[in-house]
Amino acid sequence: MFKKAISILIVLLAAIGILYAKSSQAKLKLENFKKITMDKNYFSCSIPKDWEFSKMVKRKNKRGVYGLQVVGPRANNAPTLARVTFYLNNNKYFNGYSDFVESNSKDIFGDTKTKTDTYGPVKKIKLNGRIVYRFKSEIKEYTDPEGKSGRFIMLKEFFYVIPSEKGFHVLHFMSSEPSYSKYLPIFEKIVNSFRGI
């Protein structure tokens, strides 16, 4: 009898968990998003209306970079943000998409795991019919510039790098560790709505 009661309780808790997850997804679908098209039609995507929106500053455009950033709620002294960026082939920062992937999927010494940071692995996938390189990182950032106080936050990042004939696109999400899972579905909605040249 006791074992049967435990089994029923486990099934009931699992059902409640599933219903909660479905209601959270339903709320996400109802959240207001708006479509944005970047200058020169380099890309378009949907972004949350209630997040702060800005385009990359004009000086970056002169360096072959076009992009937007949306900033969501702050948590643990860190912003939650998503960036969608297009780097032209002649941009001043990276020598193609592979250079970007190499530079952002490892630390400055080429390591993928340290005492405080974790990078990668880089996975090649298909997204909306295109080849995409996807990877994550988790890095320690000090909350004061010189790190004297010893206070830090763990930031989690998620990258999609999409090669293009004229350059490459980067879809980038960053959040503090505790709020990452909460806002990741919003970034995924941006990713799934993305269309680029």
C-alpha positions in Angstrom: 0.0 0.0 0.0 2.8 2.4 1.0 4.7 1.7 -2.3 1.6 2.3 -4.3 1.0 5.6 -2.6 4.6 6.6 -3.3 4.2 5.6 -7.0 1.0 7.7 -7.3 2.7 10.7 -5.7 5.7 10.5 -8.1 3.3 10.3 -11.1 1.3 13.3 -9.7 4.4 15.4 -9.2 5.7 14.5 -12.7 2.3 15.6 -14.2 2.4 18.9 -12.3 5.9 19.5 -13.6 4.9 18.9 -17.2 1.8 21.2 -16.9 4.0 23.9 -15.4 6.6 23.6 -18.2 3.8 23.8 -20.8 2.2 26.9 -19.2 5.7 28.6 -19.1 6.1 27.9 -22.9 2.6 29.2 -23.5 3.5 32.5 -21.8 6.6 32.7 -23.9 4.5 32.3 -27.1 2.2 35.1 -26.0 5.0 37.5 -25.2 5.2 40.4 -27.6 7.9 40.2 -30.3 8.5 42.5 -33.2 10.3 41.9 -36.5 13.5 43.9 -37.1 15.3 44.1 -40.4 18.9 45.3 -40.4 20.3 48.0 -42.7 20.9 46.8 -46.2 18.8 43.7 -45.4 21.8 41.9 -44.0 19.4 40.0 -41.7 16.0 40.0 -40.0 14.7 38.5 -36.8 12.1 38.9 -34.1 13.0 40.5 -30.8 11.1 41.0 -27.5 9.3 44.3 -27.5 9.8 44.9 -23.8 13.6 44.5 -23.9 15.8 47.5 -24.6 16.8 47.7 -28.3 19.8 49.3 -29.9 21.6 49.1 -33.2 25.4 48.9 -33.4 27.0 52.3 -33.4 27.8 53.8 -36.8 31.6 53.6 -36.4 31.3 49.8 -36.3 29.5 50.0 -39.7 32.6 51.6 -41.1 34.5 48.6 -39.9 32.3 46.1 -41.7 30.0 45.2 -38.8 26.2 45.6 -38.6 24.2 44.4 -35.7 21.6 44.9 -33.0 21.5 44.2 -29.3 18.5 43.7 -27.0 18.9 43.9 -23.2 16.6 42.2 -20.8 16.2 42.1 -17.1 19.3 42.3 -14.9 20.0 39.5 -12.5 22.9 39.1 -10.1 24.5 42.4 -11.1 24.7 41.2 -14.8 22.6 42.0 -17.9 20.7 39.5 -19.8 21.3 40.3 -23.5 21.1 39.0 -27.0 23.1 40.2 -30.0 22.6 39.6 -33.7 25.6 40.7 -35.7 26.7 40.5 -39.4 30.4 40.7 -40.1 31.3 41.5 -43.8 34.2 39.6 -45.4 36.4 42.7 -45.1 35.5 43.5 -41.4 38.3 44.8 -39.2 37.9 42.2 -36.4 37.9 38.6 -37.7 39.3 36.9 -40.8 36.1 34.9 -41.5 33.8 32.8 -39.4 36.4 30.2 -38.5 38.5 32.9 -36.9 35.5 34.1 -34.8 34.8 30.5 -33.7 38.4 29.9 -32.9 38.7 33.1 -30.9 35.5 32.6 -28.9 35.4 28.9 -28.3 38.7 28.8 -26.3 40.5 31.1 -23.8 43.5 33.3 -24.9 45.8 30.3 -24.3 43.8 27.9 -26.5 42.3 26.0 -23.5 38.7 24.9 -23.4 38.6 24.3 -19.6 40.3 26.2 -16.8 39.6 26.4 -13.1 37.0 29.0 -13.7 36.0 28.9 -17.3 34.5 26.3 -19.7 34.2 26.6 -23.5 32.7 24.5 -26.3 32.6 22.0 -27.8 31.8 23.5 -31.2 29.0 21.6 -33.0 28.2 21.8 -36.7 24.4 21.7 -37.1 21.7 22.8 -39.6 19.4 25.7 -38.8 16.7 26.9 -41.2 18.5 24.9 -43.9 21.9 26.5 -43.3 25.1 25.2 -41.8 25.7 26.7 -38.4 28.4 26.4 -35.8 27.0 26.3 -32.2 28.9 26.5 -28.9 28.5 27.6 -25.3 30.8 29.0 -22.7 30.7 29.7 -19.0 33.1 32.4 -17.8 34.0 34.1 -14.5 33.7 37.9 -14.6 34.7 40.1 -11.7 32.1 42.7 -10.7 34.7 45.5 -10.2 37.2 46.3 -12.9 40.3 45.4 -11.0 38.9 42.4 -9.2 40.2 43.7 -5.8 37.0 42.9 -3.9 37.1 39.3 -5.1 33.4 39.5 -6.1 32.5 37.8 -9.3 29.6 36.4 -11.3 29.4 33.4 -13.6 28.2 34.3 -17.1 26.9 31.8 -19.5 27.0 32.4 -23.2 25.5 30.7 -26.2 26.7 31.4 -29.8 25.4 30.5 -33.2 27.9 31.4 -36.1 26.4 31.3 -39.6 28.7 31.5 -42.6 27.4 33.6 -45.5 28.8 34.4 -49.0 29.3 38.0 -48.0 30.6 37.3 -44.5 29.1 35.6 -41.4 26.4 36.2 -38.8 26.7 35.7 -35.1 23.8 35.2 -32.7 25.0 35.6 -29.2 23.2 35.2 -25.8 24.7 36.1 -22.4 23.2 35.9 -19.0 24.2 35.3 -15.4 24.1 31.6 -14.4 20.8 31.8 -12.3 18.7 33.5 -15.0 20.2 31.7 -18.1 17.6 29.0 -18.3 14.8 31.4 -17.7 15.6 33.7 -20.6 17.2 31.1 -23.0 13.8 30.4 -24.7 13.6 34.0 -25.7 17.0 33.8 -27.4 15.9 30.6 -29.1 12.8 32.4 -30.4 15.2 35.1 -31.9 17.3 32.3 -33.4 14.4 30.5 -34.9 13.0 33.7 -36.5 16.5 34.7 -37.9 16.9 35.1 -41.7 20.1 36.3 -43.1 21.7 36.9 -46.5 
